[in-house]
């Protein structure tokens, strides 16, 4: 282990190192990293960035770097841990889809009325048309904590931090990190370990999205983007190419005389749209889209009101949805959550404000989040005043020192590597590919791991985090 120096600075349990050194599951990775050495590692970093930029340029994107910051030492998930995640997340997706089906039918009974009535993601004046399978894709943000149930230590317990049905990004970035792992950084370790493949999953995503249309696999799918200024614009091109979809900006969409959505440059009618654009912009520029969707001429995947499942106040009730609507016990639980729309919860949160993580119910991408123990007293008070102006729009969660991975830096002077611990989450994607049965759920066999900036808990790329490839083992 002389070639590596592990710097531990955080209380979260390391997934890579235990008290005796590297965990055995990482042996093949460290052996290859040691053979590579810091000088060649630097060359590999340059080569991988160049390959990613080449793909960006091939799509005609010349301005800016859209390749995303990445740490290239992979995360590894054992097969038995993945099996637990797979079952637990599939269960949650079934419960979420049943919640939306019941909400549309007017017989939802789990989420308190005050939560739905105060949600900025739900407008009761708009008609609902969610479809037989309301949500076709969810990205689950999951963290691991060391299990201490029944007085025992060892192993991992998984907790849900957020569910993202509205902007479930990740799969395009996952496939590109995987390509670099296989071709540039760790071809030997990938050949030695039984890593499950991501090949074909972008196409499978496209099939799942087209299943929302009566035309099925023959449906015309459009990826609707805000354009080159979006940090994920490269990903939008990748989605469109690999799903066989049209890439369209809102300015390229119009309606024909019969009220169908049309892509003007090609003249094609659109059957399903996969929105990668802010909904305020989408509906401001295409105000007829809501009626077009409700009347069944197009299927908007993240239709108005369906995104209520992204409301963090609603997410707190998913375990109870599992119990009531599926008749099962939840296999994966939420982090402890308080809703400020509930008076008793609000009182507790305001009394313990600086100890908690406080979030906007409708925020995303690390926006409107305060991690109390990491903030200055001035920042805490400033956030408190904002919350007090509209408390029902916020939830709070307990502070969790979840598991850490590492940030890998070459140290040419010592001829080795420095590994710094960093909090890491999983973004795992679930698909509902069946045209009519929401009980059919598939979990993409990988994850977009996001690692936070040193010393921080917020892992979002927009907040200074980095991406990682994640290897799920078959056995």
C-alpha positions in Angstrom: 0.0 0.0 0.0 3.1 2.2 -0.2 1.9 3.8 -3.4 -1.3 5.1 -1.8 -1.9 7.5 1.0 -5.5 7.5 2.4 -6.4 10.8 4.1 -9.4 10.2 6.4 -11.1 13.4 7.6 -14.8 12.6 7.8 -16.8 10.6 10.3 -18.8 8.7 7.6 -17.8 5.0 7.1 -15.4 4.5 4.2 -16.6 2.1 1.5 -13.0 1.7 0.2 -10.9 1.3 3.4 -11.4 -0.4 6.7 -9.0 -0.5 9.6 -6.8 -3.0 7.8 -6.4 -1.1 4.6 -8.3 -1.4 1.3 -11.4 -3.6 1.4 -10.8 -6.8 -0.7 -13.4 -6.0 -3.3 -11.1 -3.1 -4.4 -7.9 -5.2 -4.7 -8.0 -5.5 -8.5 -8.6 -1.8 -8.9 -5.7 -0.8 -6.7 -3.4 -3.4 -8.3 -4.1 -1.8 -11.7 -3.8 1.7 -10.3 -0.3 0.9 -8.9 0.8 -0.6 -12.2 -0.4 2.5 -14.0 1.5 5.0 -11.7 0.9 8.7 -11.4 2.6 9.7 -14.7 0.6 7.4 -16.9 -2.5 8.3 -14.8 -2.1 11.9 -15.8 -1.8 10.8 -19.4 -5.0 8.8 -19.0 -6.8 11.8 -17.6 -5.9 13.8 -20.6 -6.8 11.0 -23.0 -10.2 10.5 -21.4 -11.1 14.2 -21.4 -10.0 14.3 -25.1 -12.3 11.4 -26.0 -15.3 13.0 -24.2 -14.6 16.3 -25.9 -14.4 14.6 -29.3 -17.9 13.2 -28.8 -19.1 16.7 -27.8 -17.5 18.2 -30.9 -19.0 15.5 -33.1 -22.4 16.7 -32.1 -21.5 20.2 -33.2 -21.2 21.5 -29.6 -18.1 23.7 -29.8 -18.7 26.2 -27.0 -17.9 25.3 -23.5 -16.9 22.0 -21.9 -20.0 19.8 -21.3 -18.1 16.6 -20.3 -18.8 16.9 -16.5 -16.2 16.8 -13.7 -15.3 13.2 -12.9 -13.2 11.2 -10.4 -12.1 8.1 -12.2 -11.5 5.6 -9.3 -14.7 3.5 -9.5 -17.2 2.6 -6.9 -18.0 -1.1 -6.5 -21.3 -2.6 -5.3 -21.4 -6.3 -4.2 -24.1 -8.5 -5.8 -26.0 -9.1 -2.6 -26.1 -5.4 -1.7 -27.4 -4.7 -5.2 -30.1 -7.3 -4.9 -31.4 -5.5 -1.8 -31.3 -2.1 -3.6 -33.0 -3.5 -6.7 -35.9 -5.0 -4.8 -36.4 -2.0 -2.5 -36.4 0.6 -5.3 -38.7 -1.5 -7.6 -41.1 -1.6 -4.6 -41.0 2.1 -4.2 -41.6 2.8 -7.9 -44.7 0.5 -7.8 -46.0 2.4 -4.8 -45.4 5.8 -6.4 -47.3 4.8 -9.5 -50.2 3.5 -7.5 -50.2 6.8 -5.6 -50.6 8.8 -8.8 -53.2 6.4 -10.2 -55.3 6.9 -7.0 -54.7 10.6 -7.0 -56.1 10.9 -10.5 -59.1 8.8 -9.5 -59.7 10.9 -6.4 -59.3 8.1 -3.9 -55.7 8.7 -2.6 -55.7 8.3 1.2 -52.1 8.3 2.4 -50.7 11.8 1.9 -52.4 14.4 4.1 -54.5 16.9 2.2 -52.5 19.9 3.6 -49.3 18.4 1.9 -51.0 18.1 -1.5 -52.8 21.5 -1.2 -49.6 23.3 -0.3 -47.4 21.7 -3.0 -46.0 24.1 -5.6 -45.8 21.0 -7.9 -49.5 20.4 -7.9 -52.2 22.6 -9.4 -55.7 21.4 -8.7 -57.1 23.6 -11.5 -55.3 21.6 -14.1 -56.9 18.3 -15.4 -54.7 15.2 -14.8 -53.8 12.6 -17.4 -51.1 10.4 -16.0 -51.7 7.3 -18.1 -52.0 3.7 -17.1 -48.3 3.8 -16.0 -48.0 7.3 -14.7 -44.2 7.4 -14.2 -41.9 5.7 -16.7 -38.6 6.6 -15.1 -37.5 7.6 -11.6 -34.0 8.4 -10.4 -33.5 7.6 -6.7 -30.9 9.4 -4.7 -29.7 6.8 -2.1 -27.1 6.9 0.6 -25.5 4.0 2.6 -24.9 4.0 6.4 -23.2 1.3 8.3 -25.8 -1.0 9.7 -26.1 -1.3 13.5 -29.4 -3.0 13.8 -29.9 -5.3 16.7 -26.5 -4.2 18.1 -24.6 -5.7 15.2 -22.2 -3.7 13.0 -21.0 -4.4 9.5 -22.9 -4.3 6.2 -24.8 -1.4 4.8 -28.3 0.0 5.3 -29.7 2.1 2.5 -31.7 5.3 2.9 -33.6 7.4 0.3 -32.8 11.1 0.3 -34.8 12.1 -2.8 -36.8 10.8 -5.7 -36.6 12.5 -9.1 -39.3 11.7 -11.6 -39.2 15.2 -13.2 -35.5 15.5 -14.0 -34.1 11.9 -13.7 -30.8 12.6 -15.4 -27.9 10.2 -15.1 -27.9 7.3 -17.6 -26.1 9.1 -20.4 -23.4 10.2 -18.0 -23.2 6.6 -16.6 -22.5 5.1 -20.0 -19.8 7.6 -20.8 -18.0 7.0 -17.5 -18.2 3.3 -18.1 -16.6 3.6 -21.6 -13.6 5.4 -20.1 -13.3 2.8 -17.3 -13.2 0.0 -19.8 -11.1 1.6 -22.5 -8.7 4.0 -20.6 -8.4 3.6 -16.8 -9.2 0.0 -15.7 -9.4 -2.4 -18.6 -7.6 -5.1 -16.5 -9.8 -4.8 -13.4 -13.0 -4.7 -15.5 -11.9 -7.9 -17.3 -11.1 -9.6 -13.9 -14.3 -8.6 -12.0 -17.8 -9.7 -13.1 -19.1 -6.2 -13.7 -22.7 -6.0 -15.0 -22.9 -4.3 -18.4 -24.7 -1.0 -19.2 -24.7 -1.7 -22.9 -28.1 -1.3 -24.5 -29.7 0.5 -21.5 -30.1 3.8 -23.2 -32.1 2.0 -25.9 -34.1 0.3 -23.2 -34.9 3.7 -21.7 -36.2 4.8 -25.1 -38.4 1.7 -25.4 -39.8 2.4 -21.9 -40.6 6.1 -22.8 -42.3 5.1 -26.1 -44.5 2.6 -24.1 -46.4 5.7 -22.9 -47.9 6.0 -26.4 -50.5 3.6 -27.9 -48.1 3.4 -30.9 -45.5 1.7 -28.6 -42.2 1.1 -30.3 -43.4 2.9 -33.4 -44.0 6.2 -31.5 -42.0 9.2 -32.4 -40.0 10.3 -29.3 -38.6 13.8 -28.9 -36.0 14.9 -26.4 -36.9 18.5 -25.7 -33.9 20.6 -24.7 -33.4 24.2 -23.7 -30.4 24.4 -26.0 -26.6 24.8 -25.9 -26.5 26.8 -22.7 -27.7 23.8 -20.7 -24.8 22.1 -18.8 -26.4 18.8 -19.8 -26.7 19.6 -23.5 -24.2 17.0 -24.5 -26.3 14.4 -22.6 -29.4 15.5 -24.5 -27.6 14.7 -27.8 -26.6 11.3 -26.4 -30.1 10.5 -25.3 -31.5 11.5 -28.7 -29.0 9.5 -30.7 -29.1 6.3 -28.6 -32.9 6.3 -28.2 -33.5 7.0 -31.9 -35.3 10.2 -30.9 -35.6 13.7 -32.3 -33.6 16.4 -30.4 -35.7 19.5 -30.4 -35.6 22.9 -28.7 -39.0 24.5 -27.8 -38.6 27.1 -30.6 -38.6 24.2 -33.1 -42.0 22.8 -32.0 -45.4 23.9 -33.1 -49.0 22.6 -33.6 -50.6 21.6 -36.9 -54.2 22.4 -37.9 -55.5 19.3 -36.1 -53.8 20.3 -32.9 -50.9 17.7 -33.0 -47.4 18.6 -31.8 -45.0 18.9 -34.8 -41.2 19.2 -35.1 -41.0 22.0 -37.7 -37.5 21.2 -39.2 -38.6 17.6 -40.1 -42.4 18.0 -40.3 -42.9 15.0 -38.0 -45.6 14.7 -35.5 -44.4 14.0 -32.0 -46.1 11.2 -30.0 -44.0 11.4 -26.8 -41.9 14.2 -25.4 -39.1 13.6 -22.9 -38.6 17.0 -21.3 -35.1 18.1 -20.5 -36.2 21.7 -20.1 -37.6 23.8 -17.3 -41.4 23.4 -17.3 -42.0 27.1 -16.9 -40.2 27.7 -20.1 -41.8 24.8 -21.8 -45.4 25.8 -21.1 -44.8 29.5 -21.6 -43.5 28.9 -25.1 -46.0 26.1 -25.9 -49.2 27.0 -23.9 -51.3 24.6 -26.0 -49.2 21.7 -24.8 -51.3 21.0 -21.7 -54.5 20.6 -23.7 -52.7 18.5 -26.4 -51.5 16.2 -23.6 -54.8 16.0 -21.7 -56.7 15.3 -24.9 -54.3 12.5 -25.8 -52.7 13.8 -29.0 -49.2 13.7 -27.4 -47.9 12.2 -24.2 -45.8 14.5 -22.0 -43.8 12.2 -19.8 -43.5 14.7 -17.0 -47.0 15.9 -17.3 -48.4 18.7 -15.1 -49.1 17.5 -11.6 -47.2 14.2 -12.1 -44.1 15.8 -10.6 -45.8 16.0 -7.2 -43.9 12.7 -6.5 -40.8 14.9 -6.5 -42.2 17.0 -3.7 -40.1 16.2 -0.7 -43.1 16.5 1.5 -44.8 13.8 -0.4 -41.7 11.6 -0.6 -41.8 11.3 3.2 -45.0 9.2 2.8 -43.8 6.7 0.3 -43.0 4.0 3.0 -46.7 4.3 4.1 -47.8 4.0 0.4 -45.9 0.7 0.3 -47.7 -0.5 3.4 -51.2 0.7 2.4 -51.2 0.2 -1.4 -48.9 -2.8 -1.8 -49.6 -4.5 1.5 -45.9 -4.9 2.1 -43.3 -3.6 4.5 -40.8 -1.1 2.9 -37.5 -2.7 2.0 -35.7 0.7 1.9 -36.6 3.6 4.2 -36.4 7.4 4.0 -34.0 9.5 6.0 -36.0 10.9 9.0 -38.0 13.7 7.6 -40.1 16.5 9.1 -42.7 18.5 7.0 -43.0 22.2 7.9 -46.6 22.0 6.5 -47.4 20.0 9.7 -47.6 22.3 12.7 -46.0 19.8 15.2 -43.1 19.1 12.8 -42.6 22.8 12.2 -42.2 23.5 15.9 -39.6 20.9 16.2 -37.6 22.0 13.2 -37.6 25.7 14.2 -36.3 24.7 17.6 -33.5 22.6 16.1 -32.9 24.5 12.9 -29.1 24.7 12.9 -28.9 20.9 13.6 -30.8 19.8 10.5 -30.8 19.7 6.7 -33.5 22.0 5.5 -34.7 21.8 1.9 -37.3 23.4 -0.4 -39.9 20.8 -1.2 -39.8 21.6 -4.9 -36.1 22.4 -5.2 -33.7 20.3 -7.2 -30.0 20.2 -8.2 -28.8 21.2 -4.7 -30.9 24.5 -4.8 -32.4 25.9 -1.7 -30.7 23.5 0.7 -29.2 24.4 4.0 -27.0 21.8 5.8 -27.1 23.3 9.3 -23.8 21.9 10.8 -21.8 23.1 7.8 -23.2 26.6 7.7 -22.1 29.8 9.5 -24.5 31.3 12.1 -25.2 34.1 9.7 -26.1 31.8 6.9 -28.4 29.7 9.2 -30.2 32.9 10.3 -30.6 34.1 6.7 -32.1 30.7 5.7 -34.3 30.7 8.8 -35.8 34.1 7.8 -36.5 32.8 4.3 -38.2 29.7 5.7 -40.3 31.7 8.2 -41.8 33.7 5.3 -43.2 30.5 3.8 -42.7 27.5 6.1 -45.0 25.1 4.3 -42.7 25.0 1.3 -39.9 23.3 3.3 -39.0 20.0 4.8 -36.1 19.1 7.1 -34.1 15.9 7.4 -31.8 14.5 10.0 -28.1 15.1 9.5 -26.6 11.8 8.3 -22.9 11.0 8.1 -23.4 8.6 5.3 -20.7 6.5 3.6 -17.7 8.0 1.9 -15.8 7.1 -1.2 -12.5 8.6 -2.3 -11.2 11.4 -4.5 -8.0 10.1 -6.3 -5.1 12.5 -7.0 -1.8 11.5 -8.5 1.2 12.5 -6.5 4.2 12.6 -8.9 6.6 13.7 -6.2 6.1 10.6 -4.2 5.4 8.3 -7.2 2.0 7.4 -5.8 -1.5 8.6 -5.2 -3.4 10.5 -2.5 -6.9 9.3 -1.7 -9.2 11.7 0.2 -12.5 10.6 1.7 -15.6 12.3 0.3 -19.3 11.8 1.0 -21.0 9.9 -1.9 -24.5 9.0 -2.9 -26.0 6.8 -5.5 -28.3 7.9 -8.3 -30.1 4.7 -9.4 -32.6 4.6 -12.3 -35.8 2.6 -12.3 -37.8 2.0 -15.5 -41.4 1.0 -16.1 -41.3 -0.5 -19.6 -44.7 -2.2 -19.8 -47.4 -0.4 -21.8 -50.2 -1.0 -19.2 -48.8 -2.8 -16.1 -47.1 -0.5 -13.6 -46.0 -3.6 -11.6 -43.3 -4.3 -14.1 -40.2 -2.4 -13.0 -36.6 -2.7 -14.2 -33.6 -1.3 -12.4 -30.6 -0.2 -14.5 -27.6 -2.3 -13.3 -25.4 0.6 -12.3 -25.5 4.0 -10.7 -24.2 7.5 -11.2 -22.2 8.0 -8.1 -21.8 11.6 -7.1 -19.0 12.6 -4.6 -19.1 15.9 -2.8 -16.4 18.5 -2.6 -14.1 17.8 0.3 -15.8 18.3 3.7 -19.2 18.9 2.2 -22.4 16.7 2.2 -24.0 18.2 -1.0 -23.0 16.0 -3.9 -24.7 17.8 -6.8 -22.4 18.7 -9.7 -23.7 22.2 -9.6 -22.5 22.4 -6.0 -18.9 21.3 -6.7 -19.4 17.5 -6.7 -17.9 15.0 -9.2 -19.3 11.9 -11.0 -18.0 8.4 -10.7 -18.5 5.2 -12.6 -20.2 2.5 -10.4 -19.6 -1.2 -11.0 -22.4 -3.6 -10.0 -21.0 -7.1 -9.6 -22.9 -10.1 -10.9 -21.7 -12.4 -8.1 
